[in-house]
Amino acid sequence: MTSMPTIAVEGPRFYSQTDEAQFHSWLESIPSVRSVGGVGTIVEIQFSTRRIRQQDLREILALFHRYKLNKRQLVLFDRKEIPWFRDPKKYWYKEIFGKR
């Protein structure tokens, strides 16, 4: 049995309980996200598959950008069927793939 892909990121700074609830609600609403957990300031996100849907990847990118999370681990979702993800002109490119 293969394990589900999981990434752990240093959690965002929340400015209210509602802000934290919205973060978790948004993350948990993404179909490819299987579970959200963590300890302390670390957020662990378990995905149902490494081949997440393109729309789910867009939502993950938006959430990571809005909450200023380290995008480096999102390289896990790089695959040839999603060429826009590796576009060096996109705002996330350097944060995920490094310099051009």
Residue pairs with C-beta under 8 A, 6 or more apart in sequence:
4 34
4 46
4 47
4 48
4 49
5 46
5 47
5 49
5 50
5 76
6 44
6 45
6 46
6 47
7 44
7 45
7 47
7 73
7 74
7 76
8 38
8 42
8 43
8 44
8 45
8 73
9 42
9 43
9 45
9 64
9 69
9 70
9 73
10 41
10 42
10 43
10 69
10 70
11 38
11 40
11 41
11 42
11 43
11 69
12 23
12 43
12 67
12 68
12 69
13 68
14 20
14 23
23 63
23 67
24 36
26 59
26 63
27 33
27 36
27 45
27 63
28 36
30 56
30 59
30 60
30 63
31 48
31 53
31 56
32 47
32 48
32 49
32 52
32 53
32 56
32 57
32 60
33 45
33 46
33 47
33 48
33 56
34 46
34 47
34 48
35 45
35 46
36 43
36 44
36 45
36 46
37 43
37 44
37 46
38 44
43 69
50 76
50 77
51 79
52 60
52 77
54 82
57 74
57 77
57 82
57 85
60 74
60 77
61 71
61 74
61 92
63 69
64 70
64 71
64 74
64 92
65 71
65 91
65 92
70 95
71 92
71 95
71 96
72 95
72 96
74 92
74 96
75 96
75 97
77 85
78 85
78 86
78 96
78 97
84 90
86 93
86 97
87 93
88 97
88 100
93 100
94 100
